[in-house]
């Protein structure tokens, strides 16, 4: 399966991940303060603009023995988009892009999960602007740890590229020198820290 054939740069392999648990199976919630859900797009054909969402929540069930039993759900507040430029962020919230007044949330709900060692492929329905399309995101486990508060944490990194026009994010402007102001291809980037859910005491 092609999505498992991911090359690693030297920078990605400098520090080995920590391993606190041998089997990460269980239920988890995303830790927003240590998770980044971001994106990057080329601007004016010469540079990249990067952004992220500051408000979201998510949950996951991980089953390493039977990956198909795993699941992921993420709900993002579209109005929390930030590129650290107030004017640009305001434009992104209009009907030209996320139309947050009519579609306040962006959601992702998994429909299939596959695993090959420490690499995972999560396929699911991504809904933006009321449009739902299936995407597959390759993820790699980046380790597990016990934090100072006694929480078990697991980390994942993943990315995929989508065509934003398929979700009605179609605004653009032609450049005098050729090309367009904003690339139609957008890279989605995920740096995930998830905390294991402790079962309630009977």
N, C-alpha and C positions, 0 to 999 in steps of 0.2 A: 504494500500500500504506500503510495507516494508520499502521503502526508507524514509518514514516520521517518522519511529520509531527510533529516534536518542537519545541516552542517553546523559545527560549533566554531566560533571565532576564538582566537587566543585569549581575548579579554573575558570571554564567557567561562573559560576553564581555569582561570588563575586561582580562584578559591574554591575548594571542594565544599559541597553542601554538607551541613550537619545532619545527622540521622539520630533522632531520639526514639523513634518507634520503628519496628521492623515491618509492621503492617499498618498502613494508614486507613484501612477500612473504618467507616463510621460516618456519622452525621456532623456537618460543619456549618458555621455561619461565616460570612465574609467579615473581615475587620476593615471597615472603611478608612481608618486612620493609617493603615499600613498596606492598603491596596490601591493600585492605580488602574483606572479604566480610561485609556487614552486613545488618541488618534493622531495621525500626521497626514498632511496633504501638501502637494507642491503648489507654491504660490508664484504667479507670474513666470512660470516655467524655469525659475532660477534657484529657488530656495524652498525649504520646507517650513510649514507652520505646524506647531505641535499644540495640542490641547488635551484637556481631560474633563471628566465630570466629577464634581466634588460631593454630590449627594447620591447615594445608592444603597441598596441592601440586597443581600443574596444568600442563598443556602445551597448546600450540596450534600449528596449522599455518595460516598465512595465505597465501591465493592471491588477490591483488587482481584478476588477469585473469579467473580462473574461481572466483568465491567459493564455488560449490557444492563445490569441492575442499578448502575450508578445513574445519578441525575443531577442537574444543575438548574437553578432559576435565579435570574438577576433582574431587578427593577431599578431603573435609573431615572432620576428627575432631570428631564431635558433642560430645564431652566438653569441647572447648576453647571452648564457648560462654561469653561473658561479657557481662553488662550492668552490671558494676561494682557489683553488689549480691550479696553472698555467699549470702544466703537465697534470693533470686530465682533465681540461677544454679543452686543446688542443686535447686530445684523443676523448672527447665527440663530437668534431666538425668534426671528420673524418668519412669515410664510415662505420666504426665499429658501429657508433651510429647515429648521426643526419645528417651526410653527407651534411654539410651546403653549400658546393660549388654547389651541384646539387639541393638541396631542401632548399633554404634559409629561407622559412617561414613555420611556424606551424600554422594551422588555426582551429578554432572551430566555427561552425555555428549551431545554435539551430534548431531543427525540431519539438520540442514539449515542452511545459511548463505547469507544474501543480503546484497547490498551496493548502496548508492546513494551514490556519492561517499565522503564521510568517515563515513557512517552505515551501520551493519551491523545485521542482525536475525539472532540466533542462536537457533534452535529446537533443543530437546533434551529428553532424558529426565532429570527430576529425581527422585531416589529418596531418600525419608525414611521411616524406620520400616518399611522393607520395601515401601513403596508407591511405584510409579513412575507419574508423570504427565508429560505433555508440556507444556512452557512455552516461550514466546518472549520473549527479552530484547532490547530495542533497545539498541545501543551506539553511542557516538560516539567517533571517534578524538580524542585530546587531545594528540597530538604525538609526536615522536620525538627522541631525543637520544643523544649519545655521552657516557657518564659518565666521571669521572676515571680509572676503571680500564680503559677501553678497550671497555666493553660498549656494544652498541647496544640502546637501550631504546625501547619503544613504550608508549603509554598509551591506555587506553580507560575510559570511564565509561558505566554502564548501570544501569537499574532497571526493575523490573516488580512488579506486585501479584498476590499469590496468595491463595486461600482456604485457610487452614491446615488446616481440617477435612478437606479432601480427602486429606491425608496423615496422618490420624488424630491430629492435634495438636488434640484436641477439648475439652480442659479449659476450663471456664468457671464463673463464679458470677454469679448475678443480683444486681443492685443494688437497694436499697430504693427508690431514686428512679426506677427503670426502666433498661433497658439491661443490659449485661453488663460484667464486670470487664475482660476482654481482648477486643479486636476480633478478629473472624474474618479480616478482611482484614489481610494483612501485606505491607509493602513490602520487597522485596529490593533491596539496594544494592551496587553493584560499582564500586570504584575500583582499576583494574588497572594495574600496572607489570610488563611482561614483557620478559625479556632474550633476545636472539637467540642461538640455539645455533650455536656455531662448528663447522663440519664438521671432523671429525678429519683430521689430515694422513696422507696415504697413506705 
